[in-house]
Amino acid sequence: MRFDTVSAHLGYRDLVVTVTASHAGSVNANDLMINFAEGAVKVPMMFGERSAGTLETFTGDGRREETFPVVDLYRAEVESFCRHLQGAPLIGSSAHDGLAAAQVLFAVEDSLRDSTTGS
């Protein structure tokens, strides 16, 4: 059995972001939760092969839920690429966007490593 569940709590001023993700575990545990001083936003099953179908907001006024059509993200990516090869404009993230996102993730990883080693 493989255990690879990761839970990260990232704090910035009055904002706390909680990410729980697992490749081996159930997609039902792959959630994004953002806590604000006045409420929270939750996206259940955020990290998977399909798009998130629900966005939940929590405030002093109660809970609100918005639903969206679930999309097979890999299929949509391939279809978009094929349309682009036929001359359609590129939809979605560019290679530059991907590189920028990777640089942010590497910086987070470096920061976490430095904070645990005292560097």
C-alpha positions, 0 to 999 in steps of 0.5 A: 500500500502506498501512502502519499497524502499531503496536507499543506496549510499556508498562511498569509496575513488573515488568509489561510489556504489548506490543500489536501491531495493524494495520488493513491487515496480517494479523489474525495479527499483532494480538496482546496480550502481557503479560510478568510477572516470573514468566511471560507471557500471550499472546492471539494475534489479540486485535484483530479482528472475532472474539473471541480463541480462544486464551489462552496462559500461559508460566511456569517450569513450561512453556506452557499453552493455553486455547481458547474458542469464536470469536464474531463480536463485531459480530453478538453486539453487534447481537443483544444490542442487539436483545434489549435493545430487546425488554426484555432486560437490556443485556449488555456495555459501557455508554456510560459504560464506552465513555467511560471507556475512551476517556478512558484511551486519550486519556490514554495518547496525551497521555502518549506525545506529551508524552514525545516532545516533552519537555512 
